[in-house]
């Protein structure tokens, strides 16, 4: 079974009649490890007298396309569908103004609070004025795919971040347009996250992928069976990504 995407209840950046409302149901979905990370981070913030308000946690394919188009019009980069961790429930945007209100916290303080829970920023320096300073992620095992591509093991067709995002979307059982064979791509994503090398994550099972399957002790058979065996190994190695 794919990695689950489950509901989470948290206040949002949105207001109705001047009152904050909960994050809408269509957005308030994430992976189990992301949910735990967000709620634990919120509790740590509350102990400091600060609350956490979110927007745009989960986005559908069409919502990601809409975000790409709308943000491009105002000069903000937002990936095309298949390239964002929002599409797998592994990213959120937060109300940065509310978070840093009254100077109780700095952005660096928030980074330090969030990091032990597995939340990481997308920018490299804690500059509250930087584009995407509000964007944070729980990358989980998919960080291995990013590192795999950073080490140039996957070729140059995909950038490391895009490969990581595609891996996370595939793991949730959601279609990624760039792959003609979704199950084959999910198999490759799983193998990379289990520390096997197979060249590019391209959705095509060739000799390198077959060798990686053998190294993972998964007999070559139909794709559904192979993927199920690999997902069981992932559950054992990364249980926090599957346990609601």
C-alpha positions in Angstrom: 0.0 0.0 0.0 1.2 3.6 -0.7 2.3 5.8 2.2 -0.9 7.3 3.8 -2.0 10.9 3.6 -4.1 11.7 6.7 -6.0 14.7 8.0 -4.6 17.2 10.4 -6.4 19.9 12.4 -4.6 23.2 12.6 -5.5 26.9 12.4 -4.8 28.6 9.1 -3.7 31.9 7.6 -7.3 32.4 6.5 -10.0 34.6 8.2 -13.8 34.6 8.2 -15.4 37.7 9.8 -12.0 38.6 11.3 -11.6 35.3 13.0 -9.0 32.7 12.0 -10.4 29.4 10.7 -9.1 25.9 10.5 -7.0 25.0 7.5 -9.6 23.8 4.9 -10.1 20.1 4.6 -8.7 19.8 1.1 -5.4 21.3 2.3 -5.3 19.9 5.8 -3.8 16.6 4.8 -0.2 15.3 5.2 1.9 12.2 5.8 2.0 10.7 9.3 5.6 11.9 10.0 4.7 15.4 8.8 1.6 15.5 11.1 3.7 14.5 14.1 6.4 17.1 13.2 3.8 19.9 12.8 1.9 19.2 16.0 5.0 18.8 18.1 6.5 22.0 16.7 3.3 23.8 17.4 3.4 22.6 21.1 7.1 23.8 21.4 6.0 27.2 20.0 3.1 27.5 22.4 5.5 27.0 25.3 7.3 30.1 24.0 4.0 32.0 23.7 3.8 31.7 19.9 1.2 29.9 17.7 1.6 28.3 14.3 -0.8 29.1 11.4 -0.5 27.3 8.1 -1.6 27.5 4.5 -1.2 25.3 1.5 -0.2 22.1 3.1 -1.5 19.6 0.6 -2.1 20.6 -3.0 -3.7 18.5 -5.7 -2.2 18.3 -9.2 -4.5 21.0 -10.4 -3.9 23.2 -7.4 -0.2 22.9 -7.9 -0.6 23.9 -11.6 -2.7 26.9 -10.5 -0.1 27.9 -7.9 2.6 27.7 -10.6 0.7 30.0 -13.0 -0.4 32.5 -10.4 3.0 32.8 -8.7 4.8 33.2 -12.0 2.6 36.2 -12.7 4.0 37.9 -9.5 7.6 36.7 -9.9 7.5 33.9 -7.4 8.8 30.5 -8.4 6.4 27.6 -7.8 7.2 24.2 -9.5 5.0 22.6 -12.1 3.0 19.6 -11.0 5.2 16.6 -10.1 7.9 18.9 -8.6 6.5 20.0 -5.2 6.4 18.4 -1.9 3.0 20.0 -1.4 1.6 17.4 -3.7 2.6 14.6 -1.2 1.5 16.4 2.0 5.2 17.0 2.9 5.3 20.8 2.8 3.5 23.8 4.2 3.6 27.5 4.1 3.2 29.4 7.4 2.1 32.8 8.5 5.5 34.3 8.9 4.3 37.7 10.1 2.3 36.1 13.0 5.2 33.7 13.8 7.6 36.6 14.3 5.2 39.0 15.8 6.4 41.0 18.8 10.0 39.7 18.2 9.5 36.8 20.6 11.2 34.6 18.0 13.6 35.1 15.1 13.3 33.0 12.0 16.5 31.3 13.1 14.8 30.4 16.4 12.0 28.8 14.5 14.5 26.8 12.4 16.1 25.5 15.6 12.7 24.6 17.2 11.5 22.8 14.0 14.7 20.9 13.1 14.5 18.2 15.8 11.0 17.4 14.6 12.2 16.8 11.0 11.1 20.1 9.5 13.5 21.9 7.3 13.4 25.2 5.4 13.8 25.4 1.6 16.1 28.5 1.8 19.6 28.2 3.1 19.9 31.4 5.3 17.2 32.4 7.8 16.3 35.7 6.1 12.7 36.6 6.8 12.6 38.8 3.7 13.7 36.0 1.4 11.3 34.4 -1.1 10.0 31.2 0.3 11.1 32.0 3.8 7.6 30.8 4.8 8.0 27.3 3.2 9.0 24.3 5.3 9.1 20.6 4.6 9.3 17.1 6.2 11.3 15.3 3.6 11.6 11.9 5.3 13.2 9.1 3.4 12.9 11.1 0.1 15.9 13.2 1.2 17.8 10.1 0.1 16.6 10.6 -3.5 17.7 14.2 -3.3 21.2 13.2 -2.1 21.3 10.4 -4.7 20.9 13.0 -7.5 23.2 15.5 -5.8 25.9 12.8 -6.0 25.1 12.6 -9.8 23.9 9.0 -9.5 20.7 9.7 -11.3 21.9 11.7 -14.3 21.0 15.2 -15.2 17.4 14.9 -16.6 15.9 15.9 -13.2 17.3 18.3 -10.6 17.8 16.8 -7.1 14.9 18.7 -5.6 12.5 17.7 -8.4 13.6 14.0 -8.1 12.9 14.1 -4.3 9.5 15.7 -4.9 8.6 13.2 -7.6 9.6 10.3 -5.3 7.4 11.6 -2.5 4.4 12.0 -4.8 4.9 8.5 -6.2 5.1 7.1 -2.7 1.7 8.5 -1.9 0.2 6.7 -4.9 -0.3 10.0 -6.8 0.4 10.3 -10.5 3.5 12.1 -11.7 3.0 13.2 -15.3 6.6 12.8 -16.4 6.5 9.0 -15.9 4.6 6.8 -18.4 4.9 3.8 -16.0 3.9 5.0 -12.5 4.5 1.6 -10.8 8.0 1.2 -12.3 8.9 4.7 -11.2 7.6 4.0 -7.7 9.7 0.8 -7.6 12.8 2.8 -8.5 12.0 5.4 -5.9 11.7 2.7 -3.3 15.0 1.1 -4.3 16.8 4.4 -4.1 15.4 5.1 -0.6 16.5 1.6 0.4 20.1 2.6 -0.7 20.3 0.7 -4.0 21.7 2.3 -7.2 20.0 2.0 -10.5 20.9 5.0 -12.5 18.0 7.5 -13.3 14.6 7.5 -11.8 12.9 7.3 -15.1 10.0 4.8 -14.8 11.7 2.2 -17.0 12.8 -1.1 -15.6 16.1 -2.0 -17.3 19.1 -4.1 -16.3 20.2 -1.7 -13.6 16.9 -1.7 -11.9 16.7 -5.5 -12.2 20.1 -5.7 -10.5 18.9 -3.4 -7.8 15.8 -5.5 -7.2 18.1 -8.6 -6.9 20.2 -6.7 -4.4 17.1 -6.0 -2.4 16.1 -9.7 -2.5 13.0 -9.0 -4.5 12.4 -11.5 -7.3 11.6 -10.1 -10.7 7.9 -10.6 -11.3 4.9 -8.4 -11.9 5.3 -4.7 -10.9 2.5 -4.7 -8.3 4.1 -7.6 -6.4 7.6 -6.1 -6.6 6.3 -2.8 -5.3 4.4 -4.4 -2.5 7.6 -6.2 -1.3 9.6 -3.0 -1.5 6.9 -1.1 0.4 7.1 -3.6 3.2 10.9 -3.1 3.4 10.2 0.7 3.6 7.7 0.2 6.4 10.3 -1.6 8.4 13.0 1.0 7.7 10.9 4.1 8.0 7.9 3.2 10.2 7.2 6.8 11.0 6.1 7.4 7.4 3.4 4.8 7.6 2.1 4.8 11.1 -0.9 7.1 11.6 
